[in-house]
Amino acid sequence: MNESSASKIVGPDAATLTERSRLSFDLDIDIAVVGAGLAGLTVALEAARLGASVAVLEGRHVGWNASGHQLGTVMPGYGLPIGDLIARIGFEDTRELWALSREGAEFVRANATEEWMPGIALSEGALVVSNVEAGDELIARLQMLGEDFETEVEGWQVDRVRAELRTDHYFHGVYYPKAFQIDGRKYVHGLAALARRAGARIFEETPVVSIDPSGIRKRIVTPSARLRASHIVLAGNIHLGAPLRRLSETLLPVWRYAAVTAPLGMRLAEAIAFQGSVTDSDGIDQFRVVEGDRLMWASPETTWAANPARFAPAIARRIRTIFPQLGGVEISEVWSGAIGQTVHGMPQIGQLRKGLWVASGFGRHGLNTTAMAGQLIARSILWGDERWRLFSPFELVWAGGATGRVAGYAIGMWERGSSAAAGALARYRERARSRERAAEARLAEANRKAGTRPPQRRPPPGRPRPQPPEPANREGEGTS
Ligand SMILES: Cc1cc2nc3c(=O)[nH]c(=O)nc-3n(C[C@H](O)[C@H](O)[C@H](O)COP(=O)(O)OP(=O)(O)OC[C@H]3O[C@@H](n4cnc5c(N)ncnc54)[C@H](O)[C@@H]3O)c2cc1C
């Protein structure tokens, strides 16, 4: 396991890391879960609620990796855009998958109440903003989400977006009033507490070093104990390692870095009025206002583990690029977590062989999708619910090992570079158009005063002059 995958300058969750118990005796149970991240803990919670005996084996501690270092935005959907999903598996199955992703989000909402998780700070609304002008695409997306996928959405025009986010970097936006955000780094510990309360046992500092999935009772070996279980759920994400190395190699590890600024006072309110989560359509930046006047921001990514502190200046620069009026911001905390990216962009949810399950590859959309995966797997084991089969078209595809990481990074950088260029071009065009409109208005005003007609624009040299249209031939209209 990589030591530095989740290091940070200040530990936000240190206080919540309570009694860690290591497994030191042999156990016989119904379900053994490998990994105490969001995925493993949700399986454990749901299976324990349904009456199974469950043990979670965690090599480090609850929420050690991505699950304890995420930003807490909960939205429906997946990493793969809805149009690509329809192209791949058809409209009806996409609708079902989308409905499952909404159920996942609602499962998180039901858990993240002040009663169950005090201080979880749930607030409503998320905005996805476009880095380029995409009005037509936006309308098509809104119609599809609203009419076909029963998701409440609002389309925001550029003016509305810019009234809330004072930057010319963003154009249109899709607002999800039912999406919400929570204190992401607290949620995973709340989930562990709920799972324990439901009867699941969670053992930390207990790495699984090997599994034998053959036979009805499967065997698990840890450094200090052995377990037997009817079902094993592999929820170790990119760090699974020895128990099933081939499975880890189907994920491209991506370290994502995030930070919180020092208090920014009134200048933050002047720059950002919107209080929900903001994500750009290229998935580069994700941010929101926290604690009244601080900004929480996630942006840079690498395909290798690096010290998060190194990325504080890059995040500060990125904030200044998008909101120059904030000036230089002081970063008070920075951290990272590694997400597992699949080749096809969809999570890995299902049964690898009888009694051996996988729940990983949740990418940046982990809150709703891990919740959904946990429910699907527990309900399949205990109730025979077969809906996890909707994920069968998304097979385990080798992510390319070390070469894949380099290629993934290069592709990621190229995509970021080209979307930044597209954004710059869109802003340039917008400025040019408004200059042109202002010039035309001045000319029209001058002509009005002088009592002359504005001159007709000449087509550029070399292009044929547009001819006046022929009178329409009604009989022939629509035929060729
Ligand atoms: C900076 C950042 C911001 C994010 N923001 C959001 C957001 O706002 N909204 C959202 O939906 N998603 C977000 N995500 C994504 C989300 O955090 C992940 O998709 C999700 O946490 C993945 O959960 P997991 O349980 O699969 O994996 P992990 O969190 O990696 O958990 C796996 C656990 O398994 C353990 N393990 C592995 N192998 C073994 C073994 N052999 N034996 C024992 N234990 C083992 C590991 O120690 C680890 O604790 C963000 C991620 C990052 C990094």
The ligand as a Tripos MOL2 file, in Angstrom:
@<TRIPOS>MOLECULE
LIG
   53    58     1     0     0
SMALL
NO_CHARGES

@<TRIPOS>ATOM
      1 C1        -10.1960   15.0990   -3.4660 C.3       1 LIG1
      2 C2        -11.3880   14.2270   -3.7800 C.ar      1 LIG1
      3 C3        -12.6460   14.8030   -3.8460 C.ar      1 LIG1
      4 C4        -13.7560   14.0040   -4.1310 C.ar      1 LIG1
      5 N1        -14.9820   14.5920   -4.1110 N.ar      1 LIG1
      6 C5        -16.0760   13.8240   -4.3490 C.ar      1 LIG1
      7 C6        -17.3730   14.4140   -4.2700 C.ar      1 LIG1
      8 O1        -17.5230   15.5880   -3.9490 O.2       1 LIG1
      9 N2        -18.4430   13.6310   -4.5610 N.ar      1 LIG1
     10 C7        -18.3220   12.2990   -4.8990 C.ar      1 LIG1
     11 O2        -19.3360   11.6500   -5.1740 O.2       1 LIG1
     12 N3        -17.0960   11.7110   -4.9440 N.ar      1 LIG1
     13 C8        -15.9780   12.4320   -4.6650 C.ar      1 LIG1
     14 N4        -14.7320   11.8440   -4.6990 N.ar      1 LIG1
     15 C9        -14.6320   10.4010   -5.0680 C.3       1 LIG1
     16 C10       -14.8800    9.4600   -3.8830 C.3       1 LIG1
     17 O3        -14.1500    9.8940   -2.7710 O.3       1 LIG1
     18 C11       -14.4590    8.0200   -4.2370 C.3       1 LIG1
     19 O4        -15.0810    7.6010   -5.4240 O.3       1 LIG1
     20 C12       -14.8550    7.0290   -3.1400 C.3       1 LIG1
     21 O5        -14.4220    7.4850   -1.8840 O.3       1 LIG1
     22 C13       -14.2900    5.6330   -3.3960 C.3       1 LIG1
     23 O6        -14.5960    4.8180   -2.2940 O.3       1 LIG1
     24 P1        -14.0540    3.3440   -2.1570 P.3       1 LIG1
     25 O7        -14.6630    2.7640   -0.9380 O.co2     1 LIG1
     26 O8        -14.2450    2.6090   -3.4380 O.co2     1 LIG1
     27 O9        -12.4570    3.4640   -2.0470 O.3       1 LIG1
     28 P2        -11.4380    3.9400   -0.9140 P.3       1 LIG1
     29 O10       -11.8610    5.1780   -0.2700 O.co2     1 LIG1
     30 O11       -10.1120    3.9000   -1.5670 O.co2     1 LIG1
     31 O12       -11.5010    2.7860    0.1900 O.3       1 LIG1
     32 C14       -10.8820    1.5320    0.0060 C.3       1 LIG1
     33 C15       -10.3210    1.0560    1.3440 C.3       1 LIG1
     34 O13        -9.8850   -0.2980    1.1850 O.3       1 LIG1
     35 C16        -8.7380   -0.4940    1.9670 C.3       1 LIG1
     36 N5         -8.0070   -1.6600    1.4180 N.ar      1 LIG1
     37 C17        -7.5100   -1.8050    0.1730 C.ar      1 LIG1
     38 N6         -6.9320   -3.0150    0.0350 N.ar      1 LIG1
     39 C18        -7.0580   -3.6350    1.2250 C.ar      1 LIG1
     40 C19        -6.6440   -4.9160    1.6920 C.ar      1 LIG1
     41 N7         -5.9810   -5.7820    0.9110 N.pl3     1 LIG1
     42 N8         -6.9310   -5.2440    2.9660 N.ar      1 LIG1
     43 C20        -7.6240   -4.4050    3.7760 C.ar      1 LIG1
     44 N9         -8.0160   -3.1730    3.3770 N.ar      1 LIG1
     45 C21        -7.7510   -2.7940    2.1160 C.ar      1 LIG1
     46 C22        -7.9790    0.8230    1.8220 C.3       1 LIG1
     47 O14        -7.0710    1.0000    2.9030 O.3       1 LIG1
     48 C23        -9.1010    1.8510    1.7930 C.3       1 LIG1
     49 O15        -9.3510    2.3890    3.0900 O.3       1 LIG1
     50 C24       -13.6070   12.6050   -4.3960 C.ar      1 LIG1
     51 C25       -12.3390   12.0280   -4.3190 C.ar      1 LIG1
     52 C26       -11.2360   12.8250   -3.9940 C.ar      1 LIG1
     53 C27        -9.8890   12.1780   -3.8920 C.3       1 LIG1
@<TRIPOS>BOND
     1     1     2 1
     2     2     3 ar
     3     2    52 ar
     4     3     4 ar
     5     4     5 ar
     6     4    50 ar
     7     5     6 ar
     8     6     7 ar
     9     6    13 1
    10     7     8 2
    11     7     9 ar
    12     9    10 ar
    13    10    11 2
    14    10    12 ar
    15    12    13 ar
    16    13    14 ar
    17    14    15 1
    18    14    50 ar
    19    15    16 1
    20    16    17 1
    21    16    18 1
    22    18    19 1
    23    18    20 1
    24    20    21 1
    25    20    22 1
    26    22    23 1
    27    23    24 1
    28    24    25 2
    29    24    26 1
    30    24    27 1
    31    27    28 1
    32    28    29 2
    33    28    30 1
    34    28    31 1
    35    31    32 1
    36    32    33 1
    37    33    34 1
    38    33    48 1
    39    34    35 1
    40    35    36 1
    41    35    46 1
    42    36    37 ar
    43    36    45 ar
    44    37    38 ar
    45    38    39 ar
    46    39    40 ar
    47    39    45 ar
    48    40    41 1
    49    40    42 ar
    50    42    43 ar
    51    43    44 ar
    52    44    45 ar
    53    46    47 1
    54    46    48 1
    55    48    49 1
    56    50    51 ar
    57    51    52 ar
    58    52    53 1
@<TRIPOS>SUBSTRUCTURE
     1 LIG1         1 GROUP 0 **** ****
